[in-house]
Amino acid sequence: MKYTTLKNTELKVSEIGLGTNAVGGHNLFQNVNEADGVDLVREALNNGVNLIDTADIYGLGRSEELVGEVLKEFKRDDFVIATKGAQHWFEDGSVKSDNRPEYLREAVEKSLQRLQLDYVDLYYLHFPDNETPFAESIGELARLKEEGKIRAIGISNVSIEQLKEANAHGDISVLQSPFNMLDVSAQAELLPYCVENNISFIPYGPLAFGLLGGGFTKDSKLNSQDWRNSLPLFQGEQFHQTLKVVDKLKEIATQKETSLPNLALAWLLAQEGVDAVIPGGKRKERILENIHASEIILSKEELNSINDILSNN
């Protein structure tokens, strides 16, 4: 496993991290097996994956609780925990983005309780609420950092204009945004800004939410309650066209003697500014496969071949 230090931080992380939205994420997926989720996190930490990414909205706190139970088995220096807040949920089941300083402080404290930790290594503003000025929300996270509750500040799901505003005082260390072989929109503005301003970029959905796992066919159908039904990549003709691209990428993976998921992760890690990836999963067997992506080196010719396929998508 290769490791890197996130920019403007002292956080040394594995290039292959672990996303845990399926660990206790009962509000995101059906038939989530909590025991499998716990085994997944434990397997990751036992095999050198030290970057564990969660969020308070995953399972309405349940993901953090399960992750926290596993973290108790390890020394504090053995892991780097990232979580996210700013999604306020209510008893009636509704959810509203909330960037108010008082809410963020409350969210951080509750995350610490669920994770059973004194501090979080990386805390993301999960979604902008388009009401609270970033000077207030990021300012509050900066105060929490000064108090030792969080070690670094991240932000997620923002436009380039919002990122610039949030980083007005250089407080942002990490941006988490969609980026994968099937969605390269971040390359236009977000990624170049991060490179120029010394911000680590950590893509979410690095395997295109399962499409780059290689298991989908034209006859595949998601469960009606699966949140991925809202993504254009899984809808109608775009879904069928995407599968044709996936088939071409599979050919390159075969030539490279690797799997499609590992090719997809290695491709991301080859992009300037991308410091780590956080593939998810539901079962521990995925961990041992994912970590091999850190060892794959793509030649300029291979990168050009991949980019030719993607540019014609």
C-alpha positions in Angstrom: 0.0 0.0 0.0 1.2 3.5 -0.9 0.7 6.4 1.5 0.6 10.1 1.0 0.2 13.2 3.1 -2.9 15.3 2.5 -2.0 18.9 1.5 -1.8 21.5 4.2 -2.2 18.8 6.8 -0.2 16.3 8.8 -2.5 13.5 7.8 -0.7 10.5 6.2 -3.3 8.4 4.5 -3.4 5.3 2.3 -4.0 6.0 -1.3 -6.8 3.5 -1.2 -9.3 4.5 1.5 -12.7 3.1 2.3 -16.1 4.8 1.8 -18.7 3.6 4.3 -22.0 4.7 3.0 -23.1 1.0 2.8 -21.9 0.4 6.4 -25.1 1.0 8.3 -26.5 3.1 5.5 -30.0 1.8 5.8 -31.4 5.0 4.3 -29.3 4.6 1.2 -29.4 0.9 0.4 -31.8 -2.0 1.1 -30.8 -5.1 2.9 -27.7 -3.6 4.6 -26.0 -6.2 6.7 -24.4 -4.5 9.7 -22.2 -7.4 10.6 -20.8 -7.4 7.0 -20.2 -3.7 7.3 -18.2 -4.1 10.6 -16.1 -6.8 9.0 -15.5 -4.6 6.0 -14.0 -1.8 8.1 -12.0 -4.2 10.3 -10.6 -5.9 7.2 -9.6 -2.5 5.7 -7.7 -1.4 8.8 -6.0 -4.8 9.2 -4.7 -4.5 5.6 -3.2 -1.0 5.7 -6.2 1.0 4.6 -6.1 3.8 7.2 -8.4 6.4 5.6 -12.0 5.7 6.6 -14.6 8.0 5.2 -18.1 8.3 6.7 -20.8 10.9 7.2 -23.5 11.5 9.8 -26.3 11.2 7.2 -25.3 7.6 6.4 -27.9 5.6 8.2 -28.7 8.8 10.2 -25.7 8.3 12.4 -25.6 4.5 12.2 -22.6 4.3 10.0 -20.6 6.4 12.4 -21.7 4.2 15.3 -20.6 1.0 13.6 -17.3 2.5 12.4 -16.7 3.8 15.9 -17.1 0.3 17.4 -14.4 -1.0 15.1 -12.0 1.9 15.7 -12.0 1.0 19.4 -10.0 -2.1 18.5 -7.2 0.0 17.0 -4.7 2.5 18.2 -5.6 6.1 17.5 -2.5 6.5 15.2 -3.6 3.5 13.1 -6.4 5.4 11.3 -7.4 8.7 9.8 -11.2 9.2 10.2 -13.1 11.6 7.9 -16.7 12.4 8.4 -19.1 15.0 7.1 -21.9 17.1 8.5 -24.5 19.8 7.4 -27.4 17.4 6.6 -30.0 18.1 9.3 -32.6 15.3 9.6 -35.9 15.5 11.4 -38.3 13.1 13.1 -40.7 13.2 10.1 -37.9 11.8 7.9 -37.1 15.0 6.1 -33.6 16.2 5.5 -32.4 19.8 5.0 -28.9 21.1 4.4 -27.9 23.3 7.3 -24.6 25.2 7.4 -25.4 27.4 10.4 -22.4 27.6 12.8 -24.5 26.5 15.8 -25.8 23.4 13.9 -22.3 22.5 12.6 -20.9 22.6 16.1 -23.7 20.4 17.3 -23.2 18.0 14.4 -19.4 17.7 15.2 -20.1 17.0 18.8 -22.7 14.3 17.9 -20.3 12.7 15.4 -17.6 12.5 18.0 -20.0 10.8 20.4 -21.0 8.2 17.8 -17.4 7.6 16.7 -16.3 7.5 20.4 -13.4 9.8 19.6 -12.0 13.0 21.1 -11.3 14.5 17.6 -12.0 13.9 13.9 -9.0 14.0 11.6 -10.9 15.4 8.6 -14.3 17.1 8.8 -16.2 18.0 5.6 -19.0 20.5 5.1 -21.1 17.9 3.3 -23.5 20.1 1.3 -23.9 23.9 1.0 -27.3 25.1 2.2 -27.1 28.1 -0.2 -28.2 30.4 2.6 -25.4 30.6 5.2 -22.3 32.5 4.1 -19.2 30.3 3.9 -17.4 32.9 6.1 -19.7 31.8 8.9 -19.8 28.0 8.3 -16.1 27.5 7.5 -15.3 30.1 10.1 -17.0 27.9 12.7 -15.1 24.8 11.5 -11.9 26.8 11.8 -12.7 27.5 15.4 -13.4 23.8 16.0 -10.0 23.1 14.5 -8.4 25.6 16.9 -10.2 23.8 19.7 -8.7 20.5 18.6 -12.1 18.9 17.7 -11.1 18.5 14.1 -7.6 18.4 12.5 -8.4 19.5 9.0 -11.3 21.0 7.1 -12.8 19.7 3.9 -15.8 20.5 1.7 -17.9 18.5 -0.7 -20.5 19.0 -3.4 -19.7 22.6 -4.3 -19.3 24.5 -7.5 -16.0 26.3 -8.4 -17.5 29.6 -7.3 -18.5 28.1 -3.9 -15.1 26.5 -3.5 -13.4 29.8 -4.0 -15.6 31.5 -1.5 -15.2 28.8 1.1 -11.4 28.9 0.6 -11.2 32.7 0.8 -8.8 32.4 3.9 -7.1 29.2 2.8 -9.0 27.0 5.3 -9.9 24.2 2.9 -7.4 21.2 2.9 -9.5 18.7 0.9 -12.2 18.8 -1.7 -14.4 15.7 -2.2 -16.4 15.7 -5.4 -17.7 13.3 -8.0 -15.0 12.1 -10.4 -14.5 8.8 -12.2 -13.9 7.5 -15.7 -17.6 8.0 -16.5 -17.9 11.5 -15.0 -14.8 13.7 -15.7 -16.6 17.1 -15.2 -14.2 17.9 -12.3 -11.3 18.2 -14.7 -12.8 21.4 -16.1 -12.4 23.7 -13.1 -12.4 22.0 -9.7 -9.3 19.8 -10.1 -7.2 22.6 -11.6 -8.2 24.9 -8.8 -7.2 22.3 -6.2 -3.8 21.8 -7.9 -3.2 25.5 -8.1 -4.2 26.1 -4.5 -2.6 23.1 -2.8 -5.9 21.4 -1.9 -6.1 17.6 -2.0 -8.8 16.2 -4.2 -10.5 13.0 -3.1 -13.1 11.7 -5.6 -16.2 10.1 -4.4 -18.0 7.5 -6.5 -14.6 6.4 -7.9 -16.2 3.3 -9.4 -19.2 5.3 -10.8 -21.4 3.9 -8.0 -20.9 0.3 -9.2 -20.9 0.7 -13.0 -17.1 0.4 -13.0 -17.3 -2.7 -10.9 -18.0 -4.5 -14.1 -21.0 -6.5 -13.0 -23.9 -4.6 -14.7 -25.5 -5.8 -17.9 -28.1 -4.2 -20.1 -30.7 -6.2 -18.3 -29.6 -5.1 -14.8 -32.2 -3.3 -12.7 -31.7 -1.5 -9.4 -34.1 -2.0 -6.5 -36.8 0.6 -6.7 -35.6 2.2 -3.4 -31.9 2.3 -4.4 -30.8 6.0 -4.4 -28.8 5.4 -7.6 -32.0 5.4 -9.6 -31.8 9.2 -9.5 -28.4 9.2 -11.4 -28.5 9.8 -15.2 -25.8 7.1 -15.7 -28.4 4.5 -14.6 -31.2 5.7 -16.8 -32.5 4.7 -20.2 -30.3 5.1 -23.2 -27.4 6.7 -21.3 -27.2 3.5 -19.2 -26.9 1.4 -22.4 -24.3 3.7 -23.9 -22.3 3.7 -20.7 -22.1 -0.1 -20.7 -20.6 0.0 -24.2 -17.8 2.3 -22.8 -17.4 0.0 -19.8 -16.9 -3.0 -22.2 -14.1 -1.1 -24.0 -12.4 -0.3 -20.6 -12.7 -4.0 -19.6 -10.6 -4.8 -22.7 -7.8 -2.5 -21.5 -8.0 -4.0 -18.0 -7.6 -7.5 -19.5 -4.6 -6.4 -21.4 -3.2 -4.9 -18.2 -3.9 -8.2 -16.4 -6.0 -6.4 -13.8 -9.7 -5.9 -13.0 -11.8 -3.1 -14.3 -12.3 -1.6 -10.7 -8.6 -1.5 -10.2 -8.0 0.1 -13.6 -10.5 2.7 -12.7 -8.9 3.4 -9.3 -5.4 3.5 -10.8 -6.5 5.9 -13.5 -7.8 8.3 -10.8 -4.6 8.1 -8.8 -2.7 8.9 -12.0 -4.5 12.3 -12.3 -2.6 15.3 -10.9 -4.2 16.5 -7.7 -5.9 13.3 -6.8 -4.2 12.1 -3.5 -6.5 9.2 -2.5 -9.6 7.3 -3.5 -12.4 6.0 -1.3 -14.1 3.0 -3.0 -17.0 1.6 -1.0 -18.4 -1.9 -0.7 -20.5 -4.2 1.4 -18.3 -7.2 1.9 -14.8 -7.5 3.1 -13.6 -9.5 0.1 -13.6 -6.2 -1.9 -10.8 -4.8 0.3 -8.1 -7.2 -0.7 -8.9 -6.6 -4.4 -9.0 -2.8 -4.1 -5.6 -2.4 -2.4 -3.9 -3.8 -5.4 -4.9 -0.7 -7.4 -2.2 1.2 -5.4 0.5 -0.9 -7.1 -0.7 -0.3 -10.7 1.3 2.1 -12.9 -0.3 3.2 -16.1 2.0 4.2 -19.0 1.5 7.3 -21.0 0.2 5.1 -23.9 -2.3 3.3 -21.6 -3.5 6.6 -20.3 -3.9 7.9 -23.8 -5.9 4.8 -24.8 -8.2 5.2 -21.9 -8.7 9.0 -22.5 -9.5 8.2 -26.2 -12.3 5.9 -25.0 -13.6 8.5 -22.5 -13.4 11.4 -24.9 -15.6 9.6 -27.4 -18.2 8.7 -24.7 
